[in-house]
Every structure is written in C-alpha cells, then in structure tokens.
Amino acid sequence: MLSLLLLVFLVELGAHLVNTIGAATINNLLWNLYLALPTQTSKQAAENKKLQKDYLTIRRDLNATSSQDQFAKWAKLRRQHDKMLEQLEKMKSSYEASKSKFESSIGIVRWTATTGLKFILPFWYAKQPMFWLPQGWFPYYVEWVLSFPRAPVGSVSIASWQAACTGMVLLASDTVAAILGLLFGAKVTPEQPFEGGTEKETIPKSQEAKSKKES
C-alpha cells in the first residue's frame, strides 16, 4: 500500500508538474493518446481526416475548372464540394463536443488529484504523525512548530511534511533548470585577438618610408 509520506510527495510533485507544463499542454497530450486507442472518437477523427483530405482535393479541382467552359464538370464538383463542406461542419461540431467533454473530465480528475488532495489530506490526517523526531534532539518550540497544527508534539505533522515536500520539489526543479540552462543555453564566445606585446605591430607604409628617408 502506498504510504502517506510518499502520497503527499507525489501530490506535490504532480501539482508542480501541472503548473510547470501547463494544463492545456497536458490536455492535448492526453487527447492525442486517447485518439490512439480503438474508440469511437478515434474512428470519427480518422473519418474526419479522410473527408478533409478528399474535400481539399475536390476544392483544388473546382478552382482549376472553369465555370463557363466546363460548366457540367464544374457543377458536379460544386455539388460534391458543398456536400463535403456540410459533412465537415457536422463532424467538426461533434469532434469539438467530444474534445470539450474529454477535457472537462480530465480537468476534474487533475484538480482532484492535485489541488483537491492538497487540501483534503492535511485536513483528514491532521492528527496523524508522519514520523517521530529523535527524542531530545530538538528544543520544545521546534518540536511544537513541526507538529503544528494538531499532531502530537515530538512528531512531524502532515502540514510540515507537505511544506518540506514543496520546498524539495521547487529546489530540485530549479536545480534541473539551471543544469539544462548550462548545457543547452551556453554560447561559445569567439576567440578574442591577443593584445599583448608579443604580437607583431604593423607600421604604416607612410611612416616606414619617412623613417628610411631620414636615415
């Protein structure tokens, strides 16, 4: 069974990932994964894609056909074009409705698994100690603060453990971001010309000729 210590950490980690990646990005990723499954929605999406491809072909042929010189062909293509356009509009409405319903369901699950648990767990397990501190290692006021609000004195409360997990996740995230910035964001600076005294100084030709003339 998943321990309460690990559960609190995973909730804080999940909430941080959602805030970092973004809810819209997660919704799109899960929606694409859902479309990869053999469901009715994925079947409709494949049919919509095929119909859209056929519609673009008919539209291209229609634009390339003269309504005056080839009226019969143009009229036939026009009827097919209008029929496919109407089908596409209906499929698009159904597709958008399915996607909106999916995103609403995912939003409820995501909120419950992150923000909801962040409030429910400290309230439900407020009196339960996460773990006990070594006896005599800390002064009384430190033990009282770590057990706040309702855990036994001498233990670490779920609120304190939650705050510690939040700090650990933020610290790890900043560390990873800094390392990635150094690896991928560093720019190679061009070599600067050496300006020391060992470089051969160039003398203008006018000054060189003048010095020869004086000598």
N, C-alpha and C positions, 0 to 999 in steps of 0.2 A: 504493500500500500504506500502511496506517495505521502511522505512526511510533510507536516505542516511547514517546517522550515524551508524545504525545497519548493513547496507550493507558493509560498509568499515570494520567494526569489523569482520563480518563473513568471508570476503575475507582474512583478515589477519589470522584469526583462521584456515581457510581451508588450506592456504598455509603452515602454521606451522605444521598442522597435516600431510600433504603430505610429507613434509621434514622429519618429525619425524618417521612416519610409513614406508615410502618408496613407490615409485611408483610401484615397482614390486609386493609388498605385496597387494597393493590396486587393481592392475590389476587382480591378482589371485583371490582375494575375489569377485570382480565384475564378473569375468568369471564364477566362481562356482555358483554365484547367477543367472547368465544368463542361465547356463545349467539346473538350476532347473525349468525354465519356459518351457511351452509346445511349443517349437520351433523346426524347422527342424534340427538345430545344436544339440540340446539336444537329439533328436531322433537318429541322427547319432552317437553321443557319446555313447548312450546306446547300439546301434548295434555293435559299435566297442568294447565295453567292453565285450559283449556276445561272439563275434567272437574271441577275445583274450583268453577268458576262454576256449572255445572249442579248440582253437589252442594248448593251453598248455596241454590239455587232450590228443589230438592226438600225440603231441610230446612225452609225457610221455609213451604212449603205443608203439610208434615207437621205442623208446630207449629200451623198455623192450622186443621187438620182435627180434628174430634172423633172419638175412637176409639169412642164409644158411638153417636152419632147418624149418623155416616157411616163405619161400620166397613169396608165394602168398599173405599171410596176410601182410607181410612187404611191398610188392609192393603197395598194396591197401592203406595202411596207409601212405606210402611215397607220393603217388599222392594227397591224401587229405591234407597232411602236406604242400606240395608245393603250392597247390591251395589256402589254407587258408593264407599262408605266403604272397602270391601275393595280396590277398584281403586286408590283414592288411597293407601292404605298401601303397596301394592306399588310404585306409581310413585314414592312418596316415598323408599322404600328404594333403588330403582335410581338416582334422582336424587342422593341423598346419596352413594352409592358413586361415581358418575361425578365429582361435585364433589370428593370426597376424593382420588380418583386424579389429577385435574387439579391440585389444589393441591400434592400431593406432587411431581408432575413440575415444576411451576413453582418450588417451593421448591428443588429440586436445581439447576435452571438458575440461579436467582437467587443461590444460595450459590456456585456455581462461578464466575459472572460477577463477583462482588464479593469476598467473603471468600476464596474459593479463589485467585483471581488475585492478591489482595494478598499472599499467602504464596508463591505459585508464581513470580511474576515476579521478586521480589528474589533468590530462590534461583537461578533459572535464568540471570539476566543479572547476577549479582553482579560479574563481572569486566569487564563491558562499560561503557565510559564513556558517559554520556548526552550530554555535551558537554564541551569543554575550556575551562578558565579562561584569561583573558589572561595571558600569561607575565609574571611579575614584579609583578603587581598585588596579590597576597596573600602574607602570610608562609607559611612552610613548614607550620606547625602548622594553619593554616586550610585549606590545600590537603589536608593529611592527613585532617582531620576530614571534609571534603566528599567525599573519595574512599573513606571507610570504607564497607564493610569490606574489599573486595578489588579495587576499581577502581584504575587507575593514578593515582599521585599527580599532581595538577595537573588532574584531571578531576572531574566531579561524578558520583557513583555513583547507581545506581537507588534505593538506600535514602534518600540525601539528597534526591533529586528527589521521591520518594514523600512524605517528610516535608514538603517545601515545598508540594506539591500539597494535602496535607491541611490545612496552615495557610491556604492561599489559599482553599480551599473553605469552611472554617469562617469566615474573615473575610468573604467575600462573603455567606455565609448570614446572619451576624449583621448585616451592613450592610443587606441587604434586609429582614430582620425589623424592624430599627429604623425604616427608612423607611416600611414598611407600618404600623407602630405609630403613627407620627406622622400618617400620612394618614387612617387609619381609626379610631384609638383616641383621638384628641384630643377632648376635651369642651369645648363652648363654655360658658364661665362667664358667668353673668348679670351685667349691669352693676351695680356697687355704687353706692349713693347717695352723692353728693358731700357731704363733711362739712366743707368749707371755710367761710370766713367770708362768702362771697358768698351763701350760702343764706339765705333769709328765715326768721328764727327765729319760731316761733309762741309767743305769750304766752297762758297760760291765762286764761280769761274771769274767774275769781275775782280774779286778780292785777290784770287790767285794770280791773275795777270798783273795786277797792280804791284803785288809783292815782288814778282820777277823783274818788273821794270825798275823798281827802286834798287834792287840788288845789282 
